[in-house]
Amino acid sequence: MALEQEISELSASIASYTDGTSEDKKFMALINKYQDFENLTAAMLNELVDKIVAYERDRKGSKEGEAKGGA
């Protein structure tokens, strides 16, 4: 039983590695394609950028978060 579970886990690990390398190869092909560009175009951005993730700003250490003192 334990051996079958280990085989299953290793197979899943190999599959995830293989998926990652194909993505890496695709990305490197795009980088090579656009390595000597002069102007950034919308088509280039669409090919190179998969998604943009934005998070709420962390207010720790910001000026708004500091104590305001009078002079």
C-alpha positions as CSV (number, residue, x, y, z in Angstrom):
1,M,0.0,0.0,0.0
2,A,2.7,2.5,1.0
3,L,4.6,1.8,-2.2
4,E,1.6,2.4,-4.3
5,Q,1.0,5.7,-2.6
6,E,4.6,6.7,-3.1
7,I,4.4,5.8,-6.8
8,S,1.3,7.9,-7.1
9,E,2.9,10.9,-5.4
10,L,6.1,10.7,-7.5
11,S,4.0,10.4,-10.7
12,A,2.1,13.6,-9.7
13,S,5.4,15.3,-9.0
14,I,6.8,14.3,-12.4
15,A,3.6,15.5,-14.1
16,S,3.8,18.9,-12.4
17,Y,7.5,19.3,-13.4
18,T,6.8,18.4,-17.0
19,D,3.9,20.9,-17.1
20,G,6.2,23.6,-15.7
21,T,9.0,23.0,-18.2
22,S,6.6,23.3,-21.2
23,E,5.5,26.7,-19.8
24,D,9.2,27.7,-19.4
25,K,9.9,26.7,-23.0
26,K,7.0,28.7,-24.3
27,F,8.1,31.8,-22.3
28,M,11.7,31.5,-23.5
29,A,10.5,31.2,-27.1
30,L,8.5,34.5,-26.6
31,I,11.5,36.2,-25.1
32,N,13.7,35.1,-28.0
33,K,11.0,36.3,-30.4
34,Y,10.9,39.8,-28.9
35,Q,14.5,40.2,-27.8
36,D,15.4,43.0,-30.2
37,F,12.3,45.2,-30.2
38,E,12.2,49.0,-30.6
39,N,8.6,49.7,-29.6
40,L,6.4,47.8,-27.2
41,T,3.1,47.0,-28.9
42,A,-0.3,45.8,-27.7
43,A,0.3,42.5,-29.5
44,M,3.6,42.0,-27.7
45,L,2.0,42.7,-24.3
46,N,-0.9,40.3,-25.0
47,E,1.6,37.5,-25.8
48,L,4.0,38.2,-22.9
49,V,1.6,39.1,-20.1
50,D,-0.7,36.3,-18.9
51,K,-2.3,38.2,-16.0
52,I,-1.8,41.1,-13.7
53,V,-2.5,40.7,-10.0
54,A,-3.0,43.8,-7.9
55,Y,-3.4,43.8,-4.1
56,E,-4.5,46.4,-1.7
57,R,-1.7,48.5,-0.4
58,D,-0.2,47.6,2.9
59,R,-0.4,50.7,5.1
60,K,2.3,49.7,7.5
61,G,5.1,52.2,7.4
62,S,3.2,54.6,5.1
63,K,3.0,58.3,5.9
64,E,-0.7,58.0,6.5
65,G,-0.1,55.3,9.1
66,E,2.5,57.4,11.1
67,A,1.5,59.4,14.2
68,K,1.1,63.1,13.3
69,G,2.7,65.5,15.8
70,G,2.4,69.2,16.1
71,A,5.3,71.6,16.0
